[in-house]
């Protein structure tokens, strides 16, 4: 945007304000004004947020993230106080939304503008990129009401709502029809009343209230301060308080400097003395967090500077008590090891007063292991197997001691890890079952292929080393097989599998049928087997009977013989292999017989003669039999 555009934009808003300058009364918040954060469903926080005021949720009950966040006020989760505040928020929201808006509507982004008191509205969303300045024109009671139809969003990193001319954060109200999001490191003034949710992202500072009617309020490493104004509306000078609780060595600590008055946001610092060792101050939020590491009384001068440079200091102090002493105890280290394998364990002291001193007062550690007297660590690699017992002892800084009877059993070293390859040959189309075989080391093992690959069609079982499947392509396949034992020790082998093609059966040829008859259809075939189909058939010597033909693709011999005779021939078949394998057979003789003569019926007279002869013969045989019986 050019400087001219900016001037026109500012002039337009100032002219618009001519219609907005009718004196407005503040939106009545009721008990909702008692809360810095109020939500309908949940309040969540991440990081060291400091809320200088009360927080509440209703009808929801979930409030999380405090700590690490700090609430310098009361927390109400789903109780009657929260419910009343929620009801008053609804009333205040409707009050703000119902104020008469003279128009014209706000632009989509109001960053870079200067706005006078009044009521402003837009049916859609509003963004703030850069700084929008609210000018009270010297009236500390001036009121600003923004009616936003959908969302309010400030750009990350460089956005701010700046107050000048006596304008007060307590008299700035943002009524948002959906959700409001304050981008990272935004500096924002005023009370946000969103119908849905309010999200205050990392590092944003809110001098006002985050009130979400129905949804969640989400915070992240923020400083949120409930706004206040002095009688007559003046901001007054800032002040800083430091009502710190005491702490204890070794116990997480959380508190905060609290600034009020002046013109937020504030910058906090320690200008004299120091915080207890182990604690740190967040300059943006005033949070003091950490874990004290030394006991004592620590004094400092804490200072808060507001956004216009006004400063306030207070003399503060935090007392850190010594860690509570409990009975000193000693726990032994791990009770097992293996020859040649690294051993890392530790004696562990608890209670008493640190630091501790460790020792072995009887017996001894396995050879190859050593004890650190300051940390209790036992490290090394055992050199001999066996059961080793010792009396371990610890002495704390106050002279108290504790002892434990400890033991370490060292197993013999495993054989070196090795890996044998699977079978090195296979055949296309034939099942392959073999396995990598690990030995030595410490089972169980994990197998893998670290380079190269198995033949296509084969797979490796990483748990068993089994290689199974059916090879689909011939060739020589090289790979590097690898195994890891349970301690992570590796072993590799250069392996390979040669896959050959499936062998073809020998090519054979069977002759066609060897008999036929003139005038009768003949159908038979040469039959090839083995080799590599398809086949090609031929007659290389002799010939087929006239009337018959050979199909060279199928070997079929068909037709109708036209002449009788004996026919010998040599048939040949060639397969489709690149080597053109062929074979021949001497076939025949194929004997073709003549057709039988046609039958001629006998004349009737001949039939009668033959019948009579038959009867005469039968009669004569009967007479001979009767004569034989008579003689007998």
C-alpha positions in Angstrom: 0.0 0.0 0.0 1.4 3.4 -1.0 1.6 6.3 1.4 -1.2 8.0 -0.5 -3.4 4.8 -0.2 -2.6 4.8 3.5 -3.6 8.4 3.9 -6.8 7.8 2.0 -7.6 4.8 4.2 -7.0 6.7 7.4 -9.0 9.7 6.1 -11.9 7.4 5.2 -12.0 5.8 8.7 -11.7 9.3 10.3 -14.6 10.6 8.1 -16.5 7.4 9.0 -16.0 8.2 12.6 -18.0 11.4 12.2 -21.0 9.1 12.3 -19.6 7.0 15.0 -18.7 9.6 17.6 -22.0 9.5 19.4 -21.0 8.7 23.0 -21.3 5.0 23.7 -21.5 3.5 27.1 -19.3 0.5 27.9 -20.7 -3.0 27.3 -21.9 -4.3 30.7 -20.0 -7.5 31.3 -21.5 -8.3 34.7 -19.6 -11.1 36.5 -18.0 -12.1 33.2 -15.8 -9.0 33.8 -14.2 -10.8 36.7 -12.4 -13.3 34.4 -9.4 -12.9 32.3 -10.2 -16.2 30.5 -13.7 -17.7 30.3 -14.7 -20.5 28.0 -17.7 -22.8 27.3 -16.0 -26.1 26.7 -12.3 -26.2 27.8 -9.3 -24.1 28.7 -6.0 -25.5 27.6 -2.5 -24.1 28.0 0.9 -24.9 26.7 4.1 -23.3 28.1 4.7 -20.7 30.9 1.6 -18.6 30.5 0.8 -16.1 33.2 -2.8 -15.1 33.7 -3.2 -12.1 36.0 -6.8 -12.7 36.9 -9.4 -15.4 37.3 -10.2 -18.2 34.8 -13.4 -20.3 34.4 -15.1 -22.8 32.2 -18.9 -23.7 32.0 -20.7 -25.9 31.2 -17.4 -27.7 30.5 -15.1 -28.7 33.3 -11.7 -29.3 31.7 -8.8 -26.9 32.5 -5.3 -28.2 31.6 -1.8 -26.8 31.4 -1.6 -25.0 34.8 1.3 -25.7 35.5 3.4 -25.0 33.7 1.1 -22.0 33.4 0.4 -19.8 36.3 -3.0 -18.3 37.3 -2.7 -15.3 39.7 -6.4 -15.6 40.7 -9.1 -18.1 41.2 -9.9 -21.2 39.0 -13.6 -22.1 38.5 -14.3 -25.3 36.6 -18.0 -26.0 36.0 -19.1 -24.5 39.3 -21.9 -22.0 40.1 -19.5 -19.0 39.8 -18.4 -20.1 36.3 -22.1 -20.7 35.3 -23.1 -17.2 36.4 -20.1 -15.7 34.5 -21.1 -17.6 31.4 -24.7 -16.3 31.6 -23.5 -12.7 32.0 -21.1 -13.3 29.0 -24.1 -14.2 26.8 -25.9 -11.0 27.9 -22.8 -8.9 27.2 -22.3 -10.5 23.8 -25.9 -9.7 22.8 -25.5 -6.2 24.1 -22.4 -5.6 22.0 -24.0 -7.2 18.9 -27.2 -5.2 19.3 -25.6 -1.7 19.3 -26.6 0.4 16.4 -23.9 0.6 13.8 -24.0 3.7 11.5 -21.6 2.2 8.9 -20.0 2.1 6.4 -18.6 -1.4 7.1 -15.0 -2.0 8.2 -12.5 -3.0 5.5 -11.3 -6.6 5.5 -8.0 -5.6 7.2 -7.8 -2.7 9.5 -4.0 -2.8 10.0 -2.4 0.6 9.4 -5.5 2.6 10.3 -6.4 5.1 13.1 -9.9 4.6 14.5 -11.9 7.0 16.7 -14.4 6.0 19.4 -17.7 4.5 18.2 -19.4 1.4 16.9 -18.0 -0.4 13.8 -19.3 -3.4 12.0 -18.7 -5.8 9.2 -20.7 -8.9 8.1 -17.7 -11.0 7.3 -14.2 -11.3 8.8 -11.6 -8.8 10.0 -7.8 -9.1 9.9 -5.2 -7.0 11.5 -1.8 -6.9 9.8 0.6 -4.5 11.4 -0.8 -2.0 13.9 -4.3 -0.6 14.3 -4.4 2.5 16.5 -7.4 3.3 18.7 -7.4 7.1 19.4 -9.5 8.2 22.4 -9.1 11.9 21.3 -8.2 12.9 24.9 -11.3 11.3 26.4 -10.3 8.5 28.9 -14.0 7.3 28.9 -14.1 6.8 25.1 -15.7 3.4 24.1 -14.8 1.3 21.0 -17.2 -1.5 20.0 -16.4 -3.8 17.0 -19.1 -6.0 15.6 -17.4 -8.7 13.4 -19.7 -11.2 11.5 -17.3 -14.2 11.3 -13.7 -14.3 12.4 -11.1 -12.0 13.9 -7.4 -12.8 13.0 -4.2 -11.0 13.7 -1.2 -11.7 11.5 1.7 -13.5 13.2 4.8 -11.6 14.3 4.0 -8.0 13.8 0.4 -7.2 14.8 -0.8 -4.9 17.5 -3.8 -3.0 18.8 -2.3 0.3 20.0 -4.1 2.8 22.4 -3.5 6.5 22.3 -5.3 9.7 23.3 -6.5 8.3 26.6 -8.1 5.2 25.2 -8.4 2.4 27.7 -8.3 -1.4 27.2 -11.2 -1.7 29.6 -13.4 0.2 27.2 -12.6 -1.7 24.0 -14.9 -4.6 23.0 -14.5 -7.1 20.1 -17.8 -9.0 19.5 -16.8 -11.9 17.1 -19.5 -14.0 15.4 -17.3 -17.1 15.1 -13.7 -17.5 16.4 -10.8 -15.2 17.3 -7.1 -16.0 16.8 -4.3 -13.8 18.0 -1.2 -14.6 15.9 2.2 -15.2 17.4 3.7 -12.3 19.4 0.6 -10.1 18.8 0.1 -7.3 21.3 -3.7 -6.9 21.8 -5.9 -4.6 23.8 -9.6 -5.1 24.7 -12.1 -7.7 25.7 -12.7 -10.4 23.1 -16.2 -12.0 23.1 -16.3 -14.8 20.6 -19.3 -17.0 19.9 -17.1 -20.0 19.3 -13.4 -20.1 20.4 -10.5 -17.9 21.3 -6.9 -19.0 20.4 -4.0 -17.0 21.8 -0.9 -18.3 20.0 2.7 -18.5 21.1 4.0 -15.3 22.7 0.9 -13.2 22.2 0.2 -10.6 25.0 -3.4 -9.7 25.8 -4.3 -6.7 27.9 -8.0 -7.6 28.2 -10.1 -10.7 28.3 -10.4 -13.9 26.3 -14.1 -14.9 26.5 -15.4 -17.8 24.4 -19.1 -18.4 24.7 -19.5 -21.9 23.4 -16.0 -23.2 22.5 -12.5 -23.5 23.9 -9.9 -21.0 25.0 -6.4 -22.1 23.9 -3.3 -20.4 25.3 0.4 -20.9 24.6 3.2 -19.0 26.5 1.1 -15.8 26.9 0.8 -12.9 29.3 -2.9 -12.1 29.9 -3.9 -9.3 32.3 -7.4 -8.3 33.2 -7.6 -4.5 32.3 -8.3 -2.0 34.9 -8.8 1.8 34.8 -8.3 4.5 37.4 -11.2 6.9 38.3 -11.4 9.3 35.4 -10.0 6.7 33.1 -6.3 7.4 33.5 -3.9 4.5 33.2 -1.7 5.7 36.1 1.8 4.5 36.7 2.6 0.7 36.6 3.4 -1.2 39.8 5.0 -4.6 40.3 4.4 -7.0 43.1 6.4 -10.1 44.1 4.6 -12.2 46.7 6.8 -15.3 46.1 6.2 -18.6 47.9 9.2 -20.4 49.3 10.8 -23.4 47.5 12.8 -26.5 48.1 16.0 -27.9 46.6 15.1 -30.4 43.9 11.4 -29.5 43.7 10.0 -27.8 40.7 9.1 -24.1 41.4 6.6 -21.8 39.7 5.6 -18.2 40.6 5.4 -14.8 38.8 6.0 -11.1 39.0 2.7 -9.3 38.6 2.5 -5.8 37.0 -0.6 -3.7 37.1 -1.5 -0.2 35.9 0.4 1.7 33.3 0.0 0.6 29.7 0.6 -3.1 29.0 2.3 -5.0 27.8 5.1 -5.1 30.4 8.8 -6.2 30.3 10.1 -7.8 33.4 13.7 -7.9 34.6 15.9 -8.5 37.7 17.8 -5.2 38.1 19.7 -6.1 41.3 20.5 -9.3 43.3 19.6 -12.6 41.7 17.1 -15.4 41.7 17.9 -18.7 43.4 20.2 -20.9 41.3 18.2 -23.0 39.0 15.4 -20.5 38.5 14.8 -18.2 35.5 12.6 -15.2 34.7 10.5 -14.9 31.6 10.8 -11.2 30.6 7.5 -11.2 28.6 5.2 -12.9 31.1 7.0 -12.4 34.5 6.9 -16.1 35.2 9.7 -17.5 37.4 10.2 -21.2 36.9 12.8 -23.9 37.3 14.1 -26.3 39.9 16.2 -24.8 42.7 19.6 -26.5 43.2 20.9 -24.7 46.3 19.3 -23.8 49.6 19.3 -20.2 51.0 17.6 -16.8 51.1 17.9 -15.0 47.8 17.0 -11.3 47.5 16.6 -9.2 44.3 15.1 -6.1 42.8 12.4 -6.9 40.3 11.4 -4.3 37.7 8.5 -4.0 35.3 8.5 -1.5 32.4 5.2 -0.8 30.5 4.8 -0.1 26.8 5.3 3.6 27.1 8.5 3.3 29.2 7.1 3.8 32.7 8.8 1.6 35.2 8.2 0.2 38.7 10.5 -1.8 41.0 10.0 -3.9 44.1 12.4 -5.5 46.5 11.7 -9.2 46.4 13.1 -12.4 47.9 12.7 -16.2 47.7 13.7 -18.6 50.4 14.8 -22.1 49.3 14.8 -24.9 51.8 17.2 -27.8 51.7 16.0 -31.1 50.3 14.2 -33.2 52.8 16.5 -36.0 54.0 15.1 -39.5 53.8 16.7 -42.8 54.8 19.8 -43.5 52.7 19.4 -46.7 50.6 21.5 -48.5 47.9 20.3 -50.6 45.0 22.6 -53.0 43.2 23.4 -52.9 39.5 22.4 -55.5 36.9 23.1 -59.1 38.0 24.2 -60.6 34.7 26.8 -60.2 32.1 28.7 -62.1 29.4 32.4 -62.5 28.8 33.7 -60.1 26.1 30.4 -58.1 26.0 30.1 -54.5 27.3 28.5 -54.3 30.7 26.9 -51.0 31.7 25.0 -50.7 35.0 25.2 -48.7 38.2 24.8 -48.8 42.0 21.9 -46.4 42.7 21.7 -44.4 46.0 18.5 -42.7 47.2 17.7 -40.5 50.2 20.3 -39.0 52.5 22.1 -35.9 51.4 23.9 -36.0 48.0 26.5 -36.2 46.7 27.3 -39.8 47.3 30.5 -41.9 47.4 30.4 -45.5 46.4 32.8 -48.4 47.2 33.1 -52.2 47.4 33.9 -53.2 50.9 34.0 -57.0 50.6 34.2 -59.5 47.7 34.9 -58.0 44.3 33.5 -57.2 40.9 34.1 -59.6 37.9 37.5 -59.1 36.3 37.3 -56.5 33.6 34.7 -54.3 35.4 35.3 -51.1 37.5 33.3 -49.0 39.8 33.1 -45.2 39.6 33.2 -44.0 43.2 31.4 -40.7 42.4 28.6 -41.9 40.2 28.2 -45.6 41.1 28.6 -46.6 37.5 29.9 -50.1 36.9 31.4 -50.5 33.4 33.8 -52.6 31.3 33.8 -56.0 29.6 34.0 -59.1 31.8 37.0 -61.3 31.0 36.1 -64.5 32.9 32.9 -66.4 33.5 31.6 -67.2 37.0 29.4 -66.0 39.9 30.8 -62.9 41.7 29.5 -61.6 45.0 30.4 -58.3 46.7 29.3 -55.9 49.5 28.6 -52.5 47.9 28.5 -49.4 50.1 27.5 -45.8 49.7 28.2 -42.8 52.0 26.3 -39.5 51.7 27.7 -36.0 52.2 26.5 -36.0 55.8 28.4 -39.2 56.6 25.5 -41.6 56.6 26.0 -44.9 54.9 24.1 -47.8 53.5 25.2 -51.2 52.1 23.8 -53.9 49.9 24.9 -57.5 49.2 25.2 -57.7 45.4 26.1 -60.3 42.8 26.9 -60.5 39.1 26.9 -63.8 37.2 29.0 -63.7 34.1 28.2 -66.3 31.3 30.8 -67.6 28.9 31.3 -65.8 25.7 29.3 -67.0 22.8 31.1 -68.4 19.7 31.8 -65.8 17.1 28.7 -65.0 15.0 28.8 -66.5 11.5 26.4 -66.9 8.6 26.2 -69.7 6.0 24.5 -69.1 2.7 21.4 -70.9 1.4 21.6 -73.5 -1.4 23.2 -71.9 -4.5 21.1 -73.5 -7.2 17.5 -73.6 -8.3 15.3 -74.2 -11.4 12.6 -72.1 -13.0 9.2 -73.4 -12.1 10.4 -75.7 -9.3 9.9 -75.0 -5.6 13.0 -73.7 -3.8 13.4 -74.3 -0.1 16.6 -73.5 1.7 17.8 -71.2 4.5 20.6 -68.9 5.7 22.0 -70.4 8.8 23.5 -68.3 11.7 25.7 -69.8 14.3 27.4 -68.4 17.4 26.6 -65.0 18.9 23.5 -64.6 21.1 20.2 -65.8 19.6 17.6 -64.9 18.5 18.8 -63.7 15.1 17.5 -61.2 12.5 18.2 -61.9 8.8 18.3 -59.5 5.9 19.7 -58.9 2.4 22.0 -55.9 2.7 23.0 -55.7 -1.0 21.9 -57.3 -4.3 18.7 -59.3 -4.4 17.2 -62.8 -4.4 16.0 -64.4 -7.6 12.5 -63.2 -8.6 9.9 -65.4 -7.0 11.9 -66.0 -3.8 11.4 -64.3 -0.4 13.4 -64.2 2.9 11.9 -64.8 6.3 13.8 -62.3 8.5 13.1 -64.3 11.7 14.1 -67.8 10.5 16.4 -67.1 7.6 14.3 -69.4 5.4 14.3 -68.6 1.6 11.3 -70.0 -0.2 9.3 -69.7 -3.3 9.4 -70.7 -7.0 11.9 -69.0 -9.2 10.3 -67.3 -12.2 13.4 -66.3 -14.2 16.8 -67.9 -15.0 20.1 -66.3 -14.2 22.8 -65.9 -11.6 21.7 -63.7 -8.6 24.3 -62.4 -6.2 23.6 -60.8 -2.8 25.1 -60.0 0.5 23.3 -61.8 3.3 23.4 -60.3 6.8 22.4 -61.4 10.3 22.2 -59.6 13.6 22.2 -61.4 17.0 20.2 -60.1 20.0 23.1 -57.9 21.1 23.3 -56.2 17.8 26.5 -58.0 16.6 26.5 -58.5 12.8 27.9 -61.1 10.4 27.7 -61.1 6.6 28.3 -63.5 3.7 28.5 -63.0 0.0 26.0 -65.4 -1.4 24.5 -66.3 -4.8 21.8 -68.5 -6.3 22.0 -69.7 -9.9 18.6 -70.5 -11.4 18.5 -72.7 -14.6 15.7 -73.0 -17.0 13.5 -76.1 -16.8 14.9 -78.9 -19.1 12.8 -79.9 -22.1 11.9 -83.6 -22.7 13.4 -85.4 -25.8 11.5 -84.8 -29.0 9.7 -87.9 -30.3 7.4 -88.7 -33.2 4.7 -91.4 -33.5 3.4 -92.4 -36.9 -0.2 -92.3 -38.1 -2.4 -95.4 -38.5 -1.1 -97.9 -41.1 -4.2 -99.1 -42.8 -6.9 -97.7 -45.0 -9.3 -98.6 -47.7 -10.0 -97.2 -51.1 -13.0 -94.9 -51.1 -13.3 -94.8 -47.3 -12.3 -91.6 -45.4 -9.0 -91.8 -43.6 -8.3 -89.6 -40.5 -5.2 -90.1 -38.4 -2.2 -88.1 -37.3 1.5 -88.0 -36.6 1.9 -87.2 -32.9 5.0 -85.2 -31.5 6.0 -85.2 -27.8 8.7 -83.4 -25.8 10.8 -80.6 -27.2 9.4 -77.1 -27.3 6.0 -76.7 -29.0 4.7 -75.6 -31.5 5.8 -78.2 -34.0 6.3 -78.4 -37.8 5.6 -81.7 -39.6 6.8 -82.9 -43.0 7.3 -86.0 -45.3 11.0 -86.2 -46.1 11.0 -89.5 -48.1 8.5 -91.7 -49.8 4.9 -90.4 -50.1 1.4 -90.8 -48.7 -1.2 -92.7 -50.6 -2.9 -90.7 -53.4 -5.9 -88.9 -52.0 -4.3 -88.2 -48.5 -2.7 -84.9 -47.4 -0.5 -83.9 -44.3 -1.3 -80.7 -42.2 2.2 -79.4 -41.4 1.0 -77.6 -38.3 -1.0 -80.3 -36.7 0.4 -83.5 -38.1 -3.0 -84.6 -39.2 -3.2 -87.0 -42.3 -6.6 -87.0 -43.9 -8.5 -87.6 -47.1 -10.0 -90.6 -49.0 -7.5 -93.1 -50.7 -8.1 -93.5 -54.4 -5.8 -96.5 -55.1 -4.8 -99.7 -53.3 -1.2 -100.5 -52.5 1.5 -100.5 -49.9 3.0 -97.0 -49.2 6.1 -96.4 -47.1 7.3 -92.9 -46.2 9.6 -91.0 -43.7 7.9 -88.3 -41.5 9.8 -85.5 -39.7 8.9 -83.1 -36.9 10.8 -79.9 -35.9 10.1 -78.0 -32.6 10.2 -74.2 -32.0 13.4 -74.2 -29.9 16.2 -71.8 -31.0 18.3 -74.9 -31.7 15.5 -76.3 -34.0 15.5 -79.8 -32.6 14.0 -82.3 -35.0 13.4 -86.1 -35.3 12.3 -88.5 -38.0 10.4 -91.8 -38.0 10.1 -94.4 -40.8 6.4 -94.9 -41.1 4.4 -97.4 -42.9 3.8 -99.4 -44.8 0.4 -97.9 -45.0 -1.6 -100.6 -46.7 -4.6 -99.6 -48.7 -6.9 -102.4 -49.6 -9.3 -102.6 -52.6 -13.0 -102.1 -52.1 -14.9 -105.5 -51.8 -17.1 -106.6 -54.8 -20.7 -105.8 -54.7 -23.1 -108.6 -53.4 -25.5 -110.4 -55.9 -28.8 -111.9 -54.6 -29.5 -115.7 -55.4 -32.5 -116.7 -57.7 -35.5 -118.2 -56.0 -35.1 -121.6 -57.7 -31.6 -122.0 -56.2 -33.0 -121.2 -52.8 -35.6 -124.0 -53.1 -33.0 -126.5 -54.2 -30.7 -125.8 -51.3 -33.6 -126.0 -48.9 -34.5 -129.4 -50.3 -31.0 -130.7 -50.0 -30.9 -129.7 -46.4 -34.1 -131.6 -45.6 -32.9 -134.8 -47.4 -29.7 -134.7 -45.4 -31.5 -134.4 -42.1 -33.8 -137.4 -43.0 -30.9 -139.7 -43.9 -29.2 -138.9 -40.6 -32.3 -139.8 -38.7 -32.6 -143.3 -40.4 -29.0 -144.1 -39.5 -29.6 -143.4 -35.8 -32.7 -145.6 -35.7 -30.8 -148.5 -37.3 -28.0 -148.2 -34.7 -30.5 -148.4 -31.8 -32.1 -151.6 -33.3 -28.8 -153.4 -33.5 -28.1 -152.5 -29.9 
